[in-house]
């Protein structure tokens, strides 16, 4: 799915902000991306969706060498990637529904299906009463949930989310993490950049940890500081078992059939 080999990145003539980066993400894997502010998480994300080219090294994405990609190759490749940006990148002149519908329209989905599925997903993330609202009229947290809905609606092969829970409270953050978890179980490769140790601890996934431009793959369950201040734990109300919310039907088959696994199984072959 993704392979980084001896990747280095510098901006202009400055020092390398990423150096000697080596890792492989297999199809259908889930990783958290952690590190202190300024460690290079957003730069690494940009390399993953080909928003940047590395200064040195080799990146392989969907079995393609990124260095050999032509400009005309990029749109088709990027349509296989869902990205949640820190600054949301919504279109202010479009409604919430139309922002989320963009990937489906680009995929040629029938308009009659689009409104049904998008409305259901927006309702699931708590925005069912704001389908026709434009982004400037909504809060930062509401805009973030629109951006997340847009990133997942077409069931991408790769989902990259940069601090997707940064503007929402912990209960909403947990609900969104369950959404990403379910997509992972359905075969999407997921990378979530976050500082929230409370949320990370609830899900048994490894992390890619950046420290001063270098990267280490940290096994699941390893607790480590990701900044000068340890993030607070989840509130007591969220400390016990939380049943995962039912995934919207919109994600269960709008782009191709989905084979749901029996409860307790993992189609990725992981325990």
N, C-alpha and C positions, 0 to 999 in steps of 0.2 A: 504493500500500500504506500508507505513512505519510508525512504531510507536517506539519511544524512551521513555523508562520509567526509570527515575532516573539513567541516564547514567553518569558514571564517567570514566575518562581515565587518566592514568599516564604512563610515559615512565620510565621504570626501577624503581628505588627507589625515583625518584623525586616527586615534588608536582603534584597534579592533574592539567592537562591542560584544562580539561573539567569536570564540576561537576554539578550534579543535573539537567541534560538535559532532558526535557520532551516536546515532541511535536508529532503530528500526521499529516502525509501528506496523503490526500485522493487521490484516483486514478483520474488522469486528472486535477491536481492542478498545479499552477505555483507560485514559491516563489523565491525571491532574497535572497541570503545569504550575510550579510554584517558584518562589524566589522573592527577595526583597524588591522594593520599588527601585527601578533603574537597573535591574539585573539583566534585562534583555528579553523579557517574556513577549512583549508586543512585537519586537523585531523578529523573534523566532516564529511567531504566528504569521507575520507577513511573508516570511520565507515559505511557510507551509502552503499558503494559498497563492503563491507566485506574485505577491504584491511587491516583492523585492527579488533581486537576483543576488546570490552570494558573491563575495569578493574572491573567494577561493573554495575549492572542494566540489563535490558532486551531490546533487539532490535528485532522487528518483521518486516520481509521483505517478501512481497508477501505471507502473511499468514504463514510464516515459522519462528520459533524461531531460530535466528542465532546461539545461544549457542548450539543447538542440531544438527547443520549441520555437516555432515562429509566432509572430503576433496573431496571425489568423487562427492558430491552434488554441489560443488562450480562452476565448469565450466558451467553447464546448467543454474544456477541462474545468473551468470554474463553475459551470452549471452543475457539476458533480459534488461541489463543496458548499456547505452552508456555513456562513460566518456571522457571528454576533460581535459587532464592533463595540468598543467602549463608548464611542460617540454616536452609536445607533445607525447613522447614515440612512435615515428615513427620508422620503420625498415629501416635503411639507405641503405641496399642493394636492396630494392624494389623501384619501381617507385611510383610516386604519385598515379597513377591509381591503382596499385596493393596494396598499403597501404589501400586505401579507400575500395577496393574490399574484404578485408579479412573477414569482418562480413558476407557478402553475400555468399562467398565460404564456410564458416563454416555452413551456413544455407542451403547449397545444392542448391542454385539458379543456373540455367543454365548459362553456360559461355557466351552464345550469348546475354543473357539479361544483364549480369553484365557489359560488356564494354559499352553498350548503356547508361545504367542508371548512371554509375559512371562518364562517360564522361560528361553527361548532368549536373550532380550536381557540378562537378569541374568547368565546364564553368560558372555555376550560381554564384559560389563564386569567380570568376575572375581568374581561373587557367586553362582555356581551352587550353591555349598554352603551358602548362607544364605537360601534362599527363604522359610523359615518363621521366620527370626529377626526379632525386633522391634527397631526403631531404637535403643532405649536400650542394647541389648546389643552394638551395633556401634560401630566407631571413627568418627571424624569423616569420614575419607576414604571409608569404606564407605557412610555415610549420604549423602555427596555423590553417590556413583555411583547410589544408589537415586533420588535427586532428579533426576539427569540422565536416567536411564532413564524415569522417570515423565513428564518433560517432552517426550520425543521419541516415545513409544510410539504415540501417535495421529496421528503425522505432521501437526503443526500447520502452519498457513499462516505463522505468525510464531513464531520461537524467540528468546527473550531469556535470556541466561545471565550472571549476575553473579558473576564470579570462579569459574568452574566447575572450574578446576584448582588452586584455592588450597590444597586439603588432600591432594593426591596428588603422587606423585613425577613426574619429567619423562617417564618412559616411559609411565606411565598417562595423563598429561596429553596426550601426543602421540596416543595411541590415541583419547582422547575427542575431540580436535580433528578427527581423521579422521572420526569419527562425525558431527560437525557439518558437516564438509565434504561428506560424502556426502548428507546431507539437503539441503544447499544445491544440490547438483547435481540433486536430484530436485524442486526447485522451492520449497523452504522459504526464506523470508527470515530471515536469521540475524544477530543482533547479540550479540557476545561482549565483555563488560567484563573486562579483564585488565591486569595489570602486567607480564606475562611476555613480555619482548621476544624471548627465545629462541624461544618458540612462535610469536609473531607473524611472526618473520622466515622461518619455514618455509612460510608460506602467503601467496600474493600477493593480499591483499585491502586495500582502503582502510580508513582508520580515521576515526572521529569523535573528535576530541581536545578535551577540556574543559580550560580553563585559567582559574581564578578566575571561574567561572560563565559564560564565553563559549565558543562552540564553533566549531571549524574542521574542515572536511573535508580530510583529508590523503591524497594519492594513495598507492596501493600502492607498497611498496618504500622509502618515506621512513623513515629511522631517526631517532628522537628520544627524548630522555630523558622518562620519565613520572613521575619522582619524584626525590628528593634522592640516591638511590643507584641506579646502573644495575644492573638484575637480572643475575645471572650467565648466561653462555651455556650452552647445552645441553652435557651431557657428551660427550666424544669419541665414545662408543659410538653417539650419536644424530646425529653430525655429517654422516654420509654419507647416501646415498639410503635411504629407508625405505619398503618397499612398504606401501601402505595395507592394513589388515586387511580381510577380507571382511565386508561389512555383514550383520547378522543378517537372515535371511529374513523375520522378523517385521515389519521396516520396509519390505519390498518389496511389500506388498500388503494389509496387514490392514485399512486404511481406504481402499478404492477401489483401482483398478488403477494401476500405475506403469509408465511407459514408460522403460526403462533406455536410456541413450544408448551408442553404441559407444565403446570405449576411446579416450580422447584428445579426445572431443568435449565441448562444454559447451552444454546445452540453454538456457542463459540468454543465449546469443548473445555471450558475452564470450570474448576470446582469452586 
